């Protein structure tokens, strides 16, 4: 169940105002490609390998190059992977069905640990997004909607704080920390948002011409890649933060 013993530390009235007041800037894809990954739910960039990790609703963790070519894969039975994050040592794949985080060795893709983060509700009403917030030095995990919760996790994946972010988007489908900001993706709104990583106030918003965008990642150059679940495609965009000269703001 939702740990009410942890305080809901931030009421996001300012974030809600910022989200509603801003007009989303429309992004245009550079290109899109078909990928041989069924129901790609999320994607993350791994700087160590210069590749991407992509998870599938079918419980499969894939490693793929920038062109979507599969390099490695590993499958877990009876799982529905909805979120993925990686660092220099590990890959973290989040199973919505059982509220588990599978922690793989980034080099071997061997399971090192499975952590359960309890949450009530139906099997398809669990966690949808996960990343590491470098500004607060903690993991953050999100439920999709009804409501959209942001849970801050410590190094042992224990919930230390709970924030209701339902007012910033219809749903939350994916999360990334990039360029000192926390970024979120809304599937139903077809939009990405840039948040202050300390206050969770929305400071930027962009619309995506992508049906059913479920995951996104930034590569080493800051370019944006978005996975489309239903269409089984990967879309490529320029850095949303790039100004008219191509330089980031």
C-alpha positions as CSV (number, residue, x, y, z in Angstrom):
1,X,0.0,0.0,0.0
2,X,1.0,3.6,-0.4
3,X,3.3,4.4,2.6
4,X,1.3,7.3,4.2
5,X,3.8,7.3,7.1
6,X,6.1,9.0,4.7
7,X,5.1,12.7,4.3
8,X,3.9,14.1,1.0
9,X,6.6,16.7,1.2
10,X,5.7,18.9,-1.8
11,X,2.3,20.1,-3.0
12,X,2.8,20.8,-6.6
13,X,0.5,23.7,-7.1
14,X,3.3,25.7,-8.7
15,X,4.2,22.7,-11.0
16,X,0.5,22.4,-12.0
17,X,0.3,26.1,-12.8
18,X,3.5,26.0,-14.8
19,X,2.4,22.9,-16.7
20,X,-1.0,24.4,-17.6
21,X,0.4,27.9,-18.3
22,X,3.0,26.7,-20.8
23,X,2.1,26.0,-24.4
24,X,3.9,22.9,-25.5
25,X,6.4,23.3,-28.2
26,X,5.9,20.9,-31.1
27,X,8.9,18.6,-31.9
28,X,9.4,17.1,-35.4
29,X,11.2,13.8,-35.8
30,X,14.3,13.6,-37.9
31,X,13.5,10.0,-38.8
32,X,11.9,6.8,-37.5
33,X,12.8,3.1,-37.9
34,X,11.0,-0.2,-37.3
35,X,12.7,-2.2,-34.6
36,X,12.5,-6.0,-33.9
37,X,11.5,-5.5,-30.3
38,X,7.9,-6.4,-29.4
39,X,6.0,-3.7,-27.4
40,X,9.0,-1.6,-26.4
41,X,8.0,0.0,-23.1
42,X,11.1,2.1,-22.2
43,X,14.6,2.9,-23.3
44,X,17.7,4.3,-21.6
45,X,21.2,5.2,-22.8
46,X,24.3,3.6,-21.4
47,X,27.4,5.7,-21.7
48,X,29.7,2.8,-20.9
49,X,28.8,0.9,-24.0
50,X,27.4,3.8,-26.1
51,X,24.3,1.5,-26.6
52,X,20.7,1.5,-25.4
53,X,18.8,-0.8,-23.2
54,X,15.1,-1.3,-24.1
55,X,12.5,-3.3,-22.1
56,X,9.5,-5.1,-23.5
57,X,6.1,-5.8,-22.1
58,X,7.0,-9.5,-22.7
59,X,9.6,-9.4,-19.9
60,X,12.6,-9.1,-22.1
61,X,15.6,-6.8,-21.6
62,X,17.3,-5.9,-24.9
63,X,20.6,-4.1,-25.6
64,X,20.5,-2.4,-29.0
65,X,22.7,0.0,-30.9
66,X,21.6,3.4,-32.1
67,X,20.1,1.9,-35.3
68,X,17.9,-0.4,-33.2
69,X,20.0,-3.5,-34.0
70,X,19.8,-6.0,-31.1
71,X,23.1,-6.7,-29.5
72,X,22.0,-8.9,-26.5
73,X,18.8,-9.9,-24.8
74,X,17.6,-11.7,-21.7
75,X,14.1,-12.8,-20.8
76,X,12.3,-13.1,-17.4
77,X,9.1,-15.2,-17.3
78,X,5.8,-13.8,-15.9
79,X,7.0,-10.2,-16.0
80,X,5.9,-7.0,-17.6
81,X,8.9,-4.7,-17.9
82,X,7.7,-1.0,-18.1
83,X,10.8,1.0,-17.1
84,X,14.6,0.7,-17.4
85,X,17.6,2.7,-16.2
86,X,21.4,1.9,-16.3
87,X,24.6,3.2,-14.9
88,X,28.2,2.0,-15.1
89,X,27.6,-1.1,-13.1
90,X,24.0,-2.2,-13.4
91,X,20.8,-2.2,-15.5
92,X,17.6,-1.8,-13.6
93,X,14.4,-3.2,-15.2
94,X,11.1,-2.5,-13.4
95,X,8.4,-5.2,-13.5
96,X,4.9,-3.6,-13.2
97,X,3.1,-6.9,-12.5
98,X,4.9,-7.9,-9.3
99,X,6.4,-4.5,-8.3
100,X,9.9,-5.8,-8.6
101,X,13.1,-4.2,-9.7
102,X,15.5,-6.6,-11.5
103,X,19.1,-5.5,-11.1
104,X,21.4,-6.9,-13.8
105,X,25.2,-6.7,-14.1
106,X,25.7,-4.3,-17.0
107,X,28.6,-6.4,-18.5
108,X,27.1,-9.9,-18.2
109,X,23.3,-9.2,-17.9
110,X,23.3,-11.7,-15.0
111,X,20.7,-10.9,-12.3
112,X,22.5,-9.6,-9.2
113,X,19.4,-8.8,-7.1
114,X,15.6,-8.6,-7.2
115,X,14.0,-5.9,-5.0
116,X,10.3,-5.6,-4.3
117,X,8.8,-2.2,-3.8
118,X,5.2,-2.8,-2.6
119,X,2.3,-0.9,-4.1
120,X,-1.4,-1.8,-4.0
121,X,-3.7,-1.9,-7.0
122,X,-4.3,-4.0,-10.1
123,X,-1.4,-5.7,-11.9
124,X,-1.5,-3.1,-14.6
125,X,-1.6,-0.2,-12.1
126,X,1.9,-0.5,-10.9
127,X,5.2,1.3,-11.7
128,X,5.7,2.8,-15.1
129,X,8.9,5.0,-14.8
130,X,12.2,4.8,-13.0
131,X,15.5,6.7,-12.9
132,X,18.2,8.1,-10.7
133,X,17.9,11.8,-9.6
134,X,21.5,13.0,-9.4
135,X,20.5,16.3,-7.8
136,X,19.0,14.5,-4.8
137,X,21.2,11.5,-5.0
138,X,18.3,9.1,-4.9
139,X,16.2,6.8,-7.1
140,X,12.7,7.9,-8.2
141,X,9.9,5.6,-9.3
142,X,6.5,6.5,-10.7
143,X,3.1,5.1,-11.0
144,X,1.2,5.8,-14.2
145,X,-2.0,7.5,-13.1
146,X,-5.0,7.4,-10.7
147,X,-3.0,8.9,-9.1
148,X,0.5,9.5,-10.5
149,X,2.8,9.1,-7.6
150,X,6.5,10.0,-7.4
151,X,8.3,7.9,-4.8
152,X,11.8,8.8,-3.7
153,X,13.9,5.7,-2.9
154,X,17.1,5.4,-0.8
155,X,20.1,3.2,-1.7
156,X,18.2,0.1,-0.4
157,X,15.1,1.0,-2.5
158,X,13.0,2.0,0.6
159,X,10.5,4.7,0.0
160,X,11.6,7.9,1.8
161,X,9.2,10.4,0.4
162,X,5.9,10.4,-1.6
163,X,4.8,13.2,-4.0
164,X,1.5,13.4,-5.9
165,X,2.3,14.7,-9.4
166,X,-1.1,14.0,-11.0
167,X,-1.6,17.6,-11.9
168,X,1.3,17.9,-14.3
169,X,0.1,15.3,-16.8
170,X,-2.7,12.9,-17.6
171,X,-0.2,10.0,-17.0
172,X,3.5,9.3,-16.5
173,X,5.0,6.7,-18.9
174,X,8.8,7.2,-18.5
175,X,11.5,9.2,-16.7
176,X,15.1,10.3,-17.4
177,X,17.6,12.5,-15.6
178,X,19.5,14.5,-18.3
179,X,21.5,17.7,-18.3
180,X,20.8,18.4,-14.6
181,X,17.0,18.2,-15.0
182,X,14.4,15.5,-14.4
183,X,12.5,14.7,-17.6
184,X,9.1,12.9,-17.8
185,X,7.1,11.5,-20.7
186,X,3.3,11.4,-20.9
187,X,1.9,8.7,-23.2
188,X,-1.7,10.0,-23.3
189,X,-0.7,13.7,-23.6
190,X,2.0,12.7,-26.2
191,X,4.4,15.1,-24.5
192,X,7.7,15.3,-22.6
193,X,8.3,17.7,-19.7
194,X,11.4,19.1,-18.1
195,X,11.2,19.4,-14.3
196,X,13.3,21.1,-11.7
197,X,14.8,18.0,-10.0
198,X,14.6,19.4,-6.5
199,X,11.1,21.0,-6.5
200,X,9.5,19.0,-9.4
201,X,8.2,22.2,-10.9
202,X,7.6,21.9,-14.7
203,X,10.0,24.3,-16.5
204,X,9.5,23.1,-20.1
205,X,7.1,21.1,-22.2
206,X,7.2,19.7,-25.7
207,X,4.5,17.8,-27.8
208,X,5.5,14.6,-29.7
209,X,3.9,13.5,-33.0
210,X,4.2,9.9,-31.9
211,X,1.3,7.5,-31.2
212,X,1.6,5.7,-27.9
213,X,5.1,7.0,-26.9
214,X,6.2,4.7,-24.0
215,X,9.8,5.5,-23.5
216,X,12.6,8.0,-24.2
217,X,16.3,8.5,-23.9
218,X,19.0,11.1,-24.6
219,X,22.2,10.0,-26.3
220,X,25.7,11.3,-25.6
221,X,25.0,14.3,-27.9
222,X,21.7,15.2,-26.3
223,X,19.6,13.9,-29.1
224,X,16.2,12.5,-28.1
225,X,15.0,8.9,-29.0
226,X,11.4,7.9,-28.3
227,X,10.0,4.3,-28.5
228,X,6.5,3.7,-29.8
229,X,4.9,0.7,-28.2
230,X,2.0,-0.1,-30.6
231,X,3.9,0.7,-33.8
232,X,7.1,-1.0,-32.7
233,X,9.2,2.0,-33.9
234,X,12.0,4.2,-32.7
235,X,11.8,7.9,-33.4
236,X,14.8,10.3,-33.5
237,X,14.6,14.0,-32.6
238,X,17.0,16.8,-32.1
239,X,17.7,18.0,-28.5
240,X,14.4,19.6,-27.4
241,X,16.4,22.2,-25.5
242,X,18.3,23.3,-28.6
243,X,17.8,26.9,-29.6
244,X,17.7,28.3,-33.2
245,X,21.5,28.0,-33.5
246,X,21.5,24.4,-32.4
247,X,23.2,25.3,-29.1
248,X,21.5,24.1,-26.0
249,X,19.9,26.7,-23.7
